[in-house]
Structure formats: structure tokens, C-alpha cells
Amino acid sequence: MGQPRPFADTEPSPEARRLARKSRRQDNRRQQILRAAREVLLASGPEAFTMEQVARAADTSKAALYYYFQAKEEVVAALAIEALRREVEAVSAAVIAAERGIDGLAALIRGRVEHYLADPDAFRILYTWAPTLGAAQRLVLAEILPLTAVVSQTLEAKLQRDRKAGLLHPDADPTRLAQVAWLTSHGLLSYAMNQPHPERGAWRPLCDEACAALVRGVTR
């Protein structure tokens, strides 16, 4: 038998390390730009929001800014996607923690309402300003549907188990129930965002009643 071959060197090459450092710098710079852009967007609103303002706020040149984003719509889309990912993370945790599907319905509604009442600007960026600037179709196709599908599928699986256990009305459709929960939370939030000072405490009773009404309508 021949001599065993020595293990290949697994250390990254100098070029690979250089590229990794460059990638980290670019990621950090992109995040710095987005933080500055969020402040500008919140201060000026979507209509007056410009790339020039973002470049000044991020302390960078317009040429450097355009390396990362080709237009202000792309900047707002990136901010919206970040908001969506934080939403899905918060709501997923609430739905996963729910023991039953009917508890998950309430968890989804409460989770979304609580999440956005704590950060109403994120709701406006994702659901009001991004569509205003024409980013809606891209977000729906590329991000919103795949990410929210993870939450919906988890909830639907729990509702299926509830129906088999006799907890739900036999005609209850888990997919539709999950959609109703999303729409209920969105309706509450849309209404809250039009109030002068949407505060968590003031909205809890209404949110609780919406959750209770939905559960009453589908349980046996």
C-alpha cells in the first residue's frame, strides 16, 4: 500500500483573506449608509428624500453611494427588507412558542401589533413608503411572500393539528385563518398608525378583542 496522502492545507490563501476583508468592509459600509438613509427618510419623508441627502448624511461621495444603490428606490427597498426581516423574526418566535394553532392566531396578531407599535417608523417604511416609491412589486416577489410563508406554514400546520383534535370547526380552513390573522393585525396597525400617538397600552384591549373574536369564530 502506498503512503497516505497528507491532508490538504485548509488555511485560506492570502487572496481569499483579502477578499473576505473587502467583503466585510463593504457590508459594514452598506449598513452605515442604510442607517444614515433611514434617518434622512424619517426626517424628510419619501417625496423629498434624495440620494444627495443620503450621501451627505453618510459622509460619502455620490459615486460611492451609487456603488451600493443605483437609485433612492433601491435604498428604500433595502430599508423595507430589513424591516420585514425583523418583523418575521419577531412574529415567528411568537407563533413557534404557541402550543396550539388557535393560540398561534392570537400570537401572530399580538406579535405584529406589539412589534410595530414599538417601531412605527419601520411599519411606514415597509408598508407605506416603499410602495409609494414603486418598490412594492420587487418586495412582494423577492422578499415578502417567501419570508411570510415561513410563518404562515408553521401556523397552518398547528391549525391542522387543532382541527384533527376537534378544537376547530371542521369547515375551518387553516390557510384562510392564517391569512385572516395577517389581515386583522394589518388592519389594527394601519388604523393605529393614523393616530397622533399610537401607544402599546392603549391598543392592547382592542387587539385582545380582535384575537378573542377570531378564536371564538372558529373553535367548537
Secondary structure, DSSP 8 states (H G I E B T S, - for coil): ----------S--HHHHHHHHHHHHHHHHHHHHHHHHHHHHHHHHHHH--HHHHHHHTT--HHHHHHH-SSHHHHHHHHHHHHHHHHHHHHHHHHHH-SSHHHHHHHHHHHHHHHHHH-HHHHHIIIIIHHHTT-HHHHIIIIIHHHHHHHHHHHHHHHHHHHHTT-B-TT--HHHHHHHHHHHHHHHHHHHHTSSS--HHHHHHHHHHHHHHHHHHHB-
